[in-house]
């Protein structure tokens, strides 16, 4: 039995190492390609070992003076939006677990309905722009389609139902504790895995979002990092495809397009990759347990 267990562990470790290498390979290829010379990428293709290192793509990105301001905008929006989103998600999810709540089925149906149907882009744009007047405000980067998710509410509700003993909550109610007190003093401290899971997922969505900036932001001081990188990439591709030399400045014509794509992806993803190891254990536990049907 010991030999069989040892053999299984060896095979299991080999398989896991291979899987890790398969995951790391495209990331390494992406980073190395972003540091390659544009001419080498065009002639020889992408490689894990650049023939010559060239940081022109990064110079182009960080040469834009507003990129650090856009980073600040995105970080602040991600932090504020994630905190608000987690609060709303957990409060709605907890409400749906309270026994005897009037209209509980109607609220559940409303939440589920939003997972299946949407009003569409045009009605949403008209509502947020003409009724709530959020254009060119921080709210435009936080509220539309990002603040709350029905899917996350369902996962969180299942976690509350399956991992928080009802006897504890009932005992707290008998002792006279309010629902707000139960939620903040009992439910949240016992829900660290699902809170970390939902928080990381919402933070990832806020960090990667560029559509809200595209739809609602015209003020350059409020452009998010993803929208700014997307604009840089679009401009570089236009300059690379332009055939009229008189309309393109010499420096702009030399802007790399292929390596710039790689550099944009690297600049956009590295902060989230750096944060993921701190959330991994909660992320896996929260998803596994919270996905159980309640």
Secondary structure, DSSP 8 states (H G I E B T S, - for coil): -HHHHHHHHHHHHHHHHHHHHHHHHHHHHHHHHHTB-HHHHHHH---SS-SSB--HHHHHHHTSTTHHHHHHHHHHHHHHHHHHHHHHHHHHHHHTTSTT-TTHHHHHHHHHHHHH----HHHHHHIIIIIS--TTSTHHHHSTTTS--HHHHHHHHHHHHHHS-HHHHHHHHHTT--HHHHIIIIIGGG-HHHHHHHHHHHHHHHHH--HHHHHH---GGG--HHHHHHHHHHHHHHHHH---GGGS-HHHHT--SHHHHHHHHHHHHHHHHHHHHHHHHHHHHHHHHHTS--
